[in-house]
Amino acid sequence: MSTKLPTEQELTQARLRLEIDGAVATVVLDRLDRRNAMTARTWHTLARIGDALPDDVRVVVFRGEGDTFSAGIDLAMFDPEGPDGEPSLLAQAQQAAQSDSGRAELEEIIAGVQRGFTWLRRPEVVTIAAVRGHAIGAGFQLALSCDIRILAEDAQLCMKEPALGLVPDLTGTKPLVDLVGVHRAMELCLTARTVDAGEARELRLAELVVPAAELSDTVADLTGALLTVPAGAASATKRVLQRAADASGLEEAAAAERTAQVERLFALLSGE
């Protein structure tokens, strides 16, 4: 596993920009000509960013270049030749179908791209999706992977994969179900309909909805507020909240709080 951040050339090839300013990192989906559509290279590079983020980065903001967050997966991945310089997902599936271990190989490929999303849940960082315009399919799942979603009033969300004959597989199904419930999640996925910013707020898919012109300032204000909390307390609290979401009941959640508080008290006594 690489422990070095991707080079500028590697970021450019993945159509990403990475800007680190002290405790804040901003990841920009930078493919305006394709409405910030993503490929496997994008996701592998996101995983490398997560692996190698400096320890003092506490907030990571994701946004799209221009007025679109992301149109989702680059459909060229389904062409026989694939996107520029990358293998075709269709060709990989066809090859796997001819192998006894093909299913396991395909699952390993998918697990590799999922790593570009799973690190966003790490307790050490708070992740924010700043969404303008369309967040479709993989773009919606990237936003769902973040801890906090701030939407511009022009935001449009859609889980497009089922309409393409696929299933959502970039770790977005659990947060979607956690936020809106299994029945509403089923309706959203199986109709592949578009949710506007107002409905997204009603469904708890957005923490804030603001005019597009105020999106950057709102994200900056939120980032500043997040950084006022001591890093150790912030990461411990995020971990406790994540455990509470998965806890089977109050006692399990309370036990997690006790354990985390004892760890924090000992850390404070030792000067951390």
Buried (B, 14 or more C-beta within 10 A) or exposed (E): EEEEBBEEEBBEBBBBBBEBEEBBBBBBBBBEEBBBBBBBBBBBBBBBBBBEBEEEBBBBBBBBBBEBBBBBBBEBBBEEEBBEEBBBBBBBBEBBEEEEEBEEBBEEBEEEBBBBBBBBBBBBBBBBBBBBBBBBBBBBBBBBBBBBBBBBBBBBBBBBBBBEEEEBBBBBBBBBBBBBEEEBBEEBBEEBBBBBBEBBBEBEBBBBBBEBEBBBEBBEEBBEEBBEEEBBEBBBBBBBBBBBEEBEEEEEBEEBBEBBEEEBEEEEEEEE
